[in-house]
């Protein structure tokens, strides 16, 4: 199935951090849903998600919430130590994620604008469609995190430049770059960075972000796989040296090398600040 024309240039830029688990990590009901979708290619899944999102945001009545649609499942084939590959699965959990996004939006936007973006009747209807038991469970174990207008620097701590990397491109345009690595490696890298920052720079927001991400990763099984999906922003930055720059910056801080740390930050800022400024462009 062909991609939606211009999908690689969709705005705003959205990147994702996903956790994939083996089939037996899910409940019986979840496994049945996964088995129905496990042969579908990733390209088709991404196409289906874009089409569904477009339908929701272009409804005649303002209501961006999903309505009883089948939750999509992404499949990642990751190499084992014995040279074979195994399938891992990441449920989209769209209903729960939109619910949490709406709650977050309510804390930042008040008054008539909120009612225009998310009418109260739409919010109430979506709340009624959610199963309280599964909502609580899914909220406690979200498999997907998203970020707009750039990749959070904390995410780069989890990956290295030699991790498994897939570049999805077409006619010279990079649609996305996906980097995958075992969750155990991610946790080890995050813990090491947290330990260094706690001593060298406890005032940095990066320390708090990494601590929270580490706790999130630790809620999953140790045989899971983590994927950083750059999304369309990859076309602006790939090949990207951000993972190395973040790592070098933290190592320089740990060694009290402020010059090296400042140089690493300048490289990151020159790469990502212009992209983040697009969020305020008219």
N, C-alpha and C positions, 0 to 999 in steps of 0.2 A: 504493500500500500504506500502510495507516495505521501510525502510530508505536505502539510499545508503550505502553500506558496508564501514566502516571506516569514515563515515561522521562526527561522533562525534570528530574525531581527525584531522579535516581539519585545514590547516594552511593558512594564519595566523589566530590567534584567533580574531574573530570579535564579538563585543557586540553591542546591540541596545537599544536605548531609543525611545519608540514609544508613540504616542498619538492616542487614539481611540475615535471616536465620534459617537453619535447616528445617525441613518439613515437620519433624517430630517436636519442634519447639512450640508448635501452635496447637490450639484446641482441636477437637474432632470437627467441629463446625467450620473452623477456619481452614482446616486441611481440605475439606470438601470443596470449599470455594477456590482454594489454591490449585487443586488438581484440575479444576475446570479451565484454568487459565495458564497452566505451566508450559504449554507448547507454543504460546503466542510470543512472537518476537518482540524485542524491546522497542523497535522502531514503530511497530503497530500500536503498542501500548501508549507511547508518547503521543502519537497521532490522536488516539482515542481521547486522551486526557485534554489535549488542546481543543478538540471539537466540543467536548462536553463543557469546558470552561467558557468557550465562546457562546454556546447556547444559553448558559446560565446568566451571563452578564448582558446578553442582548434580549432578554425576555421583555415582553411588552409591559409587564408589571415588575417593578424593581424587587428582585428576590434572587440573590446570588447563591443561595444554599442548594445543595444537592437534594433531589426528591426521589428517595427509594431506588436510586441507581445502584447497580452492582459495583461493589468496591473493587477497583483495579488492583492487581498484584504485579509487581515487577519481579523478573527472574534474573538472577546473576549467576553465571557459571564461573566458579572460581577454582583455580588449580589447587590440588592437594599435594602433600609432600611426596607422594608416590608417583607423581607425574600425571595422574588422572584429574579430571575436573568433576565438581559436584555442584548441583543446583542449590541456590539459596534464594530466599523469598522475602520480599518487603511489601507488606500490605499498605495501600495508600492511606487508609484511615481518613478519607476526605471529610466525612460527616463530623468526626470529632475535631479534626484540625480546623474546619471552618467555624465550628462552635467556639473553640478557644480563640481563634482570630477575632471573632465578633466580640467576645468578652474583652479582649485586649483593646480593640478599637473603642469600645464604650468608655474605657478609662482615659482615653486621650482626646476623644471628640465628644462634644456635648451639644445639645440643642437641636435646632432644625436640620443641620447638616447630617447628623447621625440618622435622623429619620429618613432623609433622602437616600443615603447610602444603604442603610439597613433598616427598612421600616419595621416598626415594632410587631406588626402582624406577621411578618416574615420570620422574625426572630422567634416569636412564640410558636409558630407552626413547626419550625425546625426543632425547637426544644421538645415539642410533643412527639416528634418522630424518633427521637433518640431513646434507646433502651437504657435506663439508669444503671443497670448492672454492668452492661458492656461499656457504657460511657466511663464509668469509674475505672474499670480495668484498662481500657485503651488510653485514657488520660495518663495513667501511671506508667504506661509503657508505649510511648509514641515512637514509631520507627523512623519518622521523618522530621527533619528540621529544615526550615527555609530561610533565606535571607535575600533581600532585594538590594539592587544597586551595588553589588560587590560581594566578595566572599569574606566573612569575618576572619581576622588574623588568627583567632584561636583555632579555627578549623585547620589551618595550615600546619599547626603543631602535630596533628595526627598523621600527616602523610610525609613521605620522603620522595625525592625525585626519581628514585629507582623502584618505586612501587608500581604495580601493574596499572598501566595507563592505556585508555582507549580514546582515540581521537575520532570524533564523528564529524566528517566534513563533506562538502559537496561543491564542486566547481570553485575550489579555492576558498570557500567560506567555511569557517569552523563553526558548526552548530553547537557543539559542546565538547568538553573533555571530561572523562570520568576516570577517577583514580580510586582503586580499591585495594584494601589491605586487611589483614586479620584484626579483629577487635582487640586481641591480646597485645599486638604490637602498638595499637593506638593508645591503649590504656597505659602501657609502659612509657611511651613517649610523653603522654600528658602528665603522668605522675612525676617524671623526671623534670619536666618544665616547671610544674607547680613547685617542686622542692627548690629549684634554683631561684625562681621568682620570689618565693616566700622569704628568702634570705636577702636577695640582692635588690628587689624592687617590690616590696609588699604593697605599695600604694598604687600600682598599675591596675587598671581595669582588666587587663588581660589575665591577671591572676585569678580574679573572681570568675571570669568567664570560663577559664580552663578548669577550675575547681568544680563548677556546675556541670560542665560537659563530661568530666571524669565520672561524676556521680551518675549521670545519665547512662554512660556507656556500661558502667558496672551493673546496671539493672538487667543487662542482657547476658545470654549464655556466652561462655568464653570460646565457643566454636563458631561464633557469628563473624560476619564480614562487614566492614564499613566502606561506604562509597561516598566520595566527594564528587558531586556532579556540578561542574561550573555553570552549566546552562549557556545561553547565548553570549554571556559576557566573555566567554573563552575566546571569541573571535577578536577581542580587543587586547588580550593579554598573553595568549599562547604563542610561543612557548614561554612558560611562566616560571620564574625563579623565586616566587614568594615563599614556598616551603623552606628553601635554603636560607633566604633572608631572615625569616622569622626565627629559624633555629640558630643562625649565627648571632642574631641580635640578643637572644636569651643567653647564649653561651658567653657573649661578650659582657653582658651584665653580671653574670656569675663570676667572671674573672676581673670585674671592676674596670673593664676596658670601655670607658664611656665613648671614646672616639669611634671604636668599632661598632658599638651599639647605635650611635647616632647615624653612622654611615648606612647601616642596615635599614634603619627606620626611614632615612631619606629615599632609599631605593624603593621601599614599599609605598611611601607617600606619593612619589612621582608616578607610580604605576596605578594606584587605586583612588587617590583623591579626585582626579579628573572624572573618573567614572561615578563616584559618589555624588559629585556636584551635578550630574545629570538629573538627580532626583529633584533638584530645585530649578531646573531649566524650564523655560516656558516654550 
